[in-house]
Amino acid sequence: MDGPKKLANRISNSSEVGRVRKIMKLDRRSFIRLIPLGLAATFAGGLWWFFREAAREPATKSKAAVTNSNTYDFPVTWNGDRPTEVSLEGYRLRVDGDVLKPLELTLDDLLSMSSAQRKLRIDCVDGWTAEVLWEGIPLSYLLRLAGAAPEKIAYVTVESVTGYKTTMSSELGEITNPDNMIALKAGGLPLTVEHGYPARLVAPTKWGMGWVKYVRRITCTKM
């Protein structure tokens, strides 16, 4: 049998255990009660951050609005391309593929050609559109200069110095569109680097992501 001292220790230990259990129960209850308060605090903090960041953003027009851009102020977006400084010393625009007379043109060659002006709308997949006064060399003229009749070409691939490219199809009526051009100016001013200097494809039948910037090559594939 246990002595009085051991028995007293057991009673004391069991009392301590009971007290600890009560405290743990209270702590669990307190923790559960604090969960909604924690969630509310997190939500409030998130709202504060959102409104703080929104206040920092400049006001912008609706993305669906049409911008009349005679002043050359339409948005800049990137779809597989990136801002690229093109060295004019080595720049050449090549027209090749299924053509009789492949071309290799400098920017001066392009600037010396008769240009066309068209006010055309560019539609971005992001939701904005802009009507811009473009000036450049009609694509049909460049194809004929290379000895390729646009109506006899199945595909025309336009490639950037960055490697980004788009392909135009005769089946979709994209190649023979008279408004296609290799633009050298927009809004009466030379293209900026962000908008594709020195030469950019303008193709009204395509989304803006197909209006290749920094054009270096036009490749024809016959029917």
C-alpha positions as CSV (number, residue, x, y, z in Angstrom):
1,M,0.0,0.0,0.0
2,D,1.1,3.6,-0.6
3,G,2.1,5.7,2.3
4,P,0.3,9.0,3.1
5,K,3.0,11.0,1.3
6,K,2.7,9.1,-2.0
7,L,-1.1,9.3,-1.8
8,A,-0.9,13.0,-1.3
9,N,1.4,13.4,-4.3
10,R,-1.1,11.4,-6.5
11,I,-4.0,13.6,-5.4
12,S,-1.9,16.7,-6.0
13,N,-0.8,15.4,-9.5
14,S,-4.3,14.5,-10.5
15,S,-5.5,18.0,-9.5
16,E,-2.8,19.6,-11.6
17,V,-3.7,17.5,-14.6
18,G,-7.4,18.5,-14.2
19,R,-6.4,22.1,-14.0
20,V,-4.3,21.8,-17.2
21,R,-7.1,20.1,-19.0
22,K,-9.5,22.9,-18.0
23,I,-7.0,25.5,-19.2
24,M,-6.6,23.7,-22.5
25,K,-10.4,23.5,-23.0
26,L,-10.6,27.2,-22.3
27,D,-7.7,27.9,-24.8
28,R,-9.4,25.9,-27.5
29,R,-12.7,27.7,-27.0
30,S,-10.9,31.0,-27.0
31,F,-9.0,30.1,-30.2
32,I,-12.2,29.0,-31.9
33,R,-13.8,32.3,-30.9
34,L,-10.9,34.2,-32.3
35,I,-11.1,32.6,-35.8
36,P,-13.9,34.9,-37.0
37,L,-12.1,37.9,-35.7
38,G,-8.9,36.9,-37.5
39,L,-10.8,36.4,-40.8
40,A,-12.5,39.7,-40.4
41,A,-9.1,41.4,-39.8
42,T,-7.6,39.7,-42.9
43,F,-10.6,40.8,-45.0
44,A,-10.4,44.4,-43.7
45,G,-6.7,44.4,-44.5
46,G,-7.3,43.2,-48.0
47,L,-9.9,45.9,-48.6
48,W,-7.5,48.5,-47.3
49,W,-4.7,47.3,-49.7
50,F,-7.1,47.2,-52.7
51,F,-8.4,50.7,-52.2
52,R,-4.9,52.0,-51.6
53,E,-3.6,50.5,-54.8
54,A,-6.7,51.6,-56.7
55,A,-6.1,55.2,-55.5
56,R,-2.6,55.0,-56.9
57,E,-3.7,54.0,-60.4
58,P,-4.3,56.9,-62.9
59,A,-7.8,57.2,-64.3
60,T,-8.1,55.6,-67.7
61,K,-10.7,55.5,-70.4
62,S,-12.9,52.4,-70.9
63,K,-11.0,49.7,-72.8
64,A,-13.9,49.4,-75.2
65,A,-13.8,53.0,-76.2
66,V,-12.5,53.9,-79.6
67,T,-9.5,56.3,-79.6
68,N,-9.2,58.7,-82.5
69,S,-5.5,58.9,-82.6
70,N,-4.3,61.6,-85.0
71,T,-1.9,62.6,-82.2
72,Y,-0.4,59.1,-82.1
73,D,-1.5,58.2,-78.5
74,F,-2.9,54.7,-78.8
75,P,-1.9,52.0,-76.3
76,V,1.2,49.8,-76.5
77,T,0.8,46.1,-76.0
78,W,3.1,43.1,-76.4
79,N,2.1,39.7,-77.6
80,G,5.2,37.6,-77.9
81,D,7.2,40.6,-79.0
82,R,9.2,43.1,-76.9
83,P,10.6,46.6,-77.3
84,T,13.6,46.4,-79.6
85,E,16.0,49.0,-80.8
86,V,16.7,48.2,-84.5
87,S,20.1,49.2,-85.9
88,L,19.4,51.1,-89.2
89,E,22.9,50.4,-90.4
90,G,22.2,46.7,-90.8
91,Y,18.4,46.9,-91.2
92,R,17.0,45.2,-94.4
93,L,13.4,44.3,-95.3
94,R,13.5,41.1,-97.3
95,V,10.7,40.0,-99.6
96,D,11.4,36.4,-100.6
97,G,9.9,32.9,-100.9
98,D,7.9,32.1,-104.1
99,V,8.8,35.3,-105.9
100,L,10.6,36.1,-109.2
101,K,12.8,38.9,-107.8
102,P,13.6,38.7,-104.1
103,L,14.0,42.1,-102.5
104,E,16.3,43.4,-99.9
105,L,15.3,47.0,-99.0
106,T,16.9,49.5,-96.6
107,L,14.8,52.0,-94.7
108,D,15.9,54.7,-97.2
109,D,14.6,52.5,-100.1
110,L,11.2,52.3,-98.4
111,L,11.1,56.0,-97.6
112,S,11.8,56.8,-101.3
113,M,8.8,54.8,-102.5
114,S,5.3,56.3,-103.1
115,S,3.4,55.9,-99.8
116,A,-0.3,55.6,-99.0
117,Q,-2.2,57.0,-96.1
118,R,-5.1,55.3,-94.5
119,K,-7.1,56.0,-91.3
120,L,-7.6,52.4,-90.1
121,R,-8.8,50.9,-86.8
122,I,-6.6,48.6,-84.8
123,D,-8.5,46.2,-82.5
124,C,-6.7,44.7,-79.5
125,V,-7.7,41.4,-77.9
126,D,-7.4,43.3,-74.6
127,G,-10.6,45.2,-75.5
128,W,-9.4,48.6,-76.7
129,T,-9.6,49.9,-80.3
130,A,-7.9,52.9,-81.9
131,E,-8.4,54.7,-85.2
132,V,-5.0,55.8,-86.4
133,L,-3.7,57.6,-89.5
134,W,-1.1,55.1,-90.9
135,E,1.3,55.9,-93.7
136,G,3.5,53.4,-95.5
137,I,4.1,51.1,-98.5
138,P,1.1,49.0,-99.7
139,L,1.8,45.3,-99.2
140,S,0.5,44.6,-102.7
141,Y,3.0,47.0,-104.2
142,L,5.9,45.2,-102.5
143,L,4.7,41.8,-103.6
144,R,4.3,42.9,-107.2
145,L,7.8,44.6,-107.1
146,A,9.1,41.2,-106.1
147,G,7.3,39.5,-109.0
148,A,4.5,37.9,-107.0
149,A,0.9,38.6,-107.9
150,P,-1.1,38.8,-104.6
151,E,-4.0,36.9,-106.1
152,K,-1.7,33.9,-106.8
153,I,-0.2,33.7,-103.3
154,A,-1.6,31.3,-100.8
155,Y,0.2,32.6,-97.8
156,V,2.3,35.6,-96.8
157,T,4.3,35.3,-93.6
158,V,5.5,38.6,-92.0
159,E,8.3,38.3,-89.5
160,S,9.8,40.6,-86.9
161,V,13.5,41.0,-86.1
162,T,12.5,39.4,-82.8
163,G,11.3,36.3,-84.5
164,Y,7.6,37.0,-83.8
165,K,5.5,36.4,-86.9
166,T,2.0,36.2,-88.4
167,T,0.7,34.5,-91.5
168,M,-1.9,35.9,-93.8
169,S,-4.1,33.6,-95.9
170,S,-5.6,34.0,-99.3
171,E,-8.6,31.8,-98.3
172,L,-9.5,34.4,-95.6
173,G,-9.1,37.3,-98.1
174,E,-6.3,38.7,-96.0
175,I,-3.6,39.0,-98.6
176,T,-5.5,41.0,-101.2
177,N,-7.0,43.5,-98.8
178,P,-6.0,46.9,-100.4
179,D,-5.4,48.5,-96.9
180,N,-2.6,46.2,-96.0
181,M,0.7,48.1,-95.7
182,I,4.1,48.2,-94.2
183,A,3.7,51.3,-92.1
184,L,6.5,53.7,-91.5
185,K,4.5,56.4,-89.8
186,A,1.5,56.7,-87.5
187,G,-0.5,59.9,-86.8
188,G,1.8,61.8,-89.2
189,L,4.9,60.9,-87.2
190,P,7.6,58.2,-87.6
191,L,6.9,55.1,-85.6
192,T,8.3,55.0,-82.1
193,V,10.3,52.0,-80.8
194,E,7.2,50.9,-78.8
195,H,5.0,50.9,-81.9
196,G,7.5,49.0,-84.1
197,Y,10.1,51.4,-85.6
198,P,11.2,51.3,-88.4
199,A,8.4,49.3,-90.1
200,R,5.2,47.7,-88.9
201,L,2.6,45.6,-90.6
202,V,-0.9,47.1,-90.8
203,A,-3.5,44.4,-91.6
204,P,-7.1,45.4,-90.9
205,T,-8.4,41.8,-91.3
206,K,-6.3,40.8,-88.3
207,W,-6.4,41.5,-84.6
208,G,-3.7,44.0,-83.4
209,M,-1.5,41.1,-82.1
210,G,-1.0,40.2,-85.8
211,W,0.2,43.7,-86.7
212,V,3.9,42.7,-86.5
213,K,6.4,45.3,-85.3
214,Y,10.0,45.7,-86.5
215,V,9.2,43.9,-89.8
216,R,12.3,42.4,-91.4
217,R,10.9,39.7,-93.7
218,I,7.9,39.0,-95.9
219,T,7.8,35.4,-97.2
220,C,5.4,34.4,-100.0
221,T,4.1,30.8,-100.5
222,K,2.4,30.2,-103.8
223,M,-0.9,28.3,-104.3
